[in-house]
Amino acid sequence: MNPRTHTELQSFLEKVHQLFSEIESWCASENLSSQRTPITISEEEYGHYQTDQLKITTKDGTHIADVTPIGASILGANGRIDIKGPHDKIILVDLDAGGPTTTRTTTTEDGPSTRTRHFYKGIDTPGWYWIDNRASSRGHKIDRDLFLNLLAEVSDHERNQVLDAI
């Protein structure tokens, strides 16, 4: 693996680890359990490498969702993680500030004209995003509230359900 590729992969793995640490904290605040289990990912550009998957359950062991890194070699992003529950799957992507763009240059008799277009709105800072394709392809940076709402969407697990039962 060349130095650039090694650096890109290490950056992806560090970002996954950092997000998982945040998710573990968010889950604990909702009385949910989370457990890391090792997985192997195979990508043409990076070969085989190890990381973790995060399994989220209620305290009584009921499965809520799996949070699984898919890869670092993702078109238009620096990496991808899927949140998969019994009812749905949601994709998170790691994006640079501004997000992916496309640039088009046209030449007329007045000379060349270049236009750059951002694929998504709302990508203001680097980080993990959920792209809401239902509403004009807007990116939403992952934070505690958004993650817990997405978790409820994929699993039908209502937020604070366990806390309300106590």
Phi and psi in degrees as a GROMACS rama.xvg file:
@    title "Ramachandran Plot"
@    xaxis  label "Phi"
@    yaxis  label "Psi"
@TYPE xy
-75.6721  162.627  ASN-2
-57.9193  -38.9539  PRO-3
-63.5933  -45.9547  ARG-4
-63.6958  -43.1774  THR-5
-60.4989  -43.8025  HIS-6
-63.2349  -42.8819  THR-7
-61.9587  -44.581  GLU-8
-65.599  -44.3937  LEU-9
-61.3901  -39.0338  GLN-10
-62  -44.927  SER-11
-60.0431  -48.0555  PHE-12
-63.1588  -38.3633  LEU-13
-65.7925  -40.2971  GLU-14
-66.8769  -38.0989  LYS-15
-62.4586  -48.1128  VAL-16
-58.9424  -44.2153  HIS-17
-63.7184  -44.9549  GLN-18
-63.5804  -42.4103  LEU-19
-61.6831  -38.1096  PHE-20
-61.5652  -42.1772  SER-21
-65.4573  -44.2816  GLU-22
-61.6508  -41.546  ILE-23
-59.5251  -40.6798  GLU-24
-66.4394  -44.71  SER-25
-62.1158  -41.917  TRP-26
-64.2242  -44.3811  CYS-27
-59.0901  -36.8446  ALA-28
-68.1608  -18.465  SER-29
-104.775  11.9756  GLU-30
64.0195  34.3769  ASN-31
-109.01  151.776  LEU-32
-99.118  149.259  SER-33
-137.231  141.523  SER-34
-138.432  129.721  GLN-35
-85.2327  136.029  ARG-36
-130.31  139.393  THR-37
-70.8215  142.585  PRO-38
-135.441  160.877  ILE-39
-115.104  131.614  THR-40
-111.781  140.814  ILE-41
-122.947  120.46  SER-42
-130.45  144.086  GLU-43
-55.3278  -45.0537  GLU-44
-73.1692  -31.244  GLU-45
-113.489  -7.89117  TYR-46
74.8505  -153.362  GLY-47
-90.4037  135.39  HIS-48
-148.977  158.281  TYR-49
-102.191  142.915  GLN-50
-152.398  -167.779  THR-51
-115.322  155.358  ASP-52
-110.624  149.291  GLN-53
-111.473  121.777  LEU-54
-101.757  127.217  LYS-55
-112.422  129.096  ILE-56
-136.714  164.318  THR-57
-74.6234  169.459  THR-58
-62.011  -27.0622  LYS-59
-86.6391  4.13051  ASP-60
96.5961  1.58672  GLY-61
-68.9811  127.181  THR-62
-67.4589  129.997  HIS-63
-103.869  -55.3174  ILE-64
-168.534  162.524  ALA-65
-113.22  135.905  ASP-66
-110.548  109.685  VAL-67
-123.906  120.553  THR-68
-64.1112  134.538  PRO-69
-99.9602  -37.7316  ILE-70
166.765  165.994  GLY-71
-96.4696  -20.4325  ALA-72
-96.158  80.8724  SER-73
-122.033  129.255  ILE-74
-61.0427  123.104  LEU-75
82.324  4.40482  GLY-76
-148.755  168.757  ALA-77
-95.0555  -1.11785  ASN-78
166.098  166.426  GLY-79
-140.911  141.55  ARG-80
-132.132  135.525  ILE-81
-104.605  139.338  ASP-82
-107.452  111.114  ILE-83
-119.873  119.96  LYS-84
-115.372  -175.264  GLY-85
-66.2651  -19.5968  PRO-86
-112.199  -17.8842  HIS-87
-165.697  172.154  ASP-88
-133.412  137.508  LYS-89
-125.005  140.591  ILE-90
-105.327  131.04  ILE-91
-109.764  141.21  LEU-92
-127.813  144.618  VAL-93
-91.1725  118.477  ASP-94
-123.521  148.995  LEU-95
-77.2941  162.423  ASP-96
-54.4106  133.553  ALA-97
91.9097  -28.1637  GLY-98
73.8678  -177.336  GLY-99
-68.2182  149.597  PRO-100
-133.5  165.318  THR-101
-129.958  139.786  THR-102
-119.658  132.983  THR-103
-125.856  129.352  ARG-104
-115.613  127.869  THR-105
-120.118  146.971  THR-106
-119.593  126.48  THR-107
-122.982  -174.9  THR-108
-63.7073  -19.8529  GLU-109
-84.2806  -4.80985  ASP-110
111.344  -177.648  GLY-111
-75.2168  146.898  PRO-112
-132.615  124.979  SER-113
-112.942  135.904  THR-114
-131.785  127.162  ARG-115
-108.24  132.545  THR-116
-122.749  132.263  ARG-117
-83.8857  136.947  HIS-118
-68.837  -36.4351  PHE-119
-127.176  149.231  TYR-120
-91.7522  153.818  LYS-121
86.1603  9.21751  GLY-122
-94.636  81.7376  ILE-123
-90.8036  -30.4855  ASP-124
-133.369  157.738  THR-125
-66.3502  149.577  PRO-126
153.585  -172.281  GLY-127
-84.9572  131.589  TRP-128
-130.033  149.986  TYR-129
-106.239  127.729  TRP-130
-96.6236  116.112  ILE-131
-86.8111  96.0131  ASP-132
-76.3047  -7.7611  ASN-133
-78.2287  -22.1013  ARG-134
-130.564  78.2588  ALA-135
56.1039  36.4113  SER-136
50.0957  54.3233  SER-137
-95.5193  135.726  ARG-138
-90.2125  139.199  GLY-139
-123.769  118.78  HIS-140
-69.1186  136.21  LYS-141
-70.5252  125.949  ILE-142
-136.399  -178.03  ASP-143
-55.8196  -53.9503  ARG-144
-62.9081  -44.4856  ASP-145
-63.473  -44.9044  LEU-146
-58.9075  -46.7461  PHE-147
-65.3455  -35.2749  LEU-148
-67.6158  -40.4454  ASN-149
-65.854  -38.2185  LEU-150
-60.9739  -42.2661  LEU-151
-63.5531  -37.4367  ALA-152
-65.1816  -41.1675  GLU-153
-80.2479  -17.8607  VAL-154
-119.762  -15.6503  SER-155
68.1699  11.4858  ASP-156
-81.6976  118.46  HIS-157
-77.9258  138.714  GLU-158
-58.5651  140.289  ARG-159
65.453  12.0582  ASN-160
-57.6252  -44.5445  GLN-161
-69.6062  -41.2129  VAL-162
-65.0868  -36.8532  LEU-163
-66.2908  -27.7978  ASP-164
-78.428  -16.3874  ALA-165
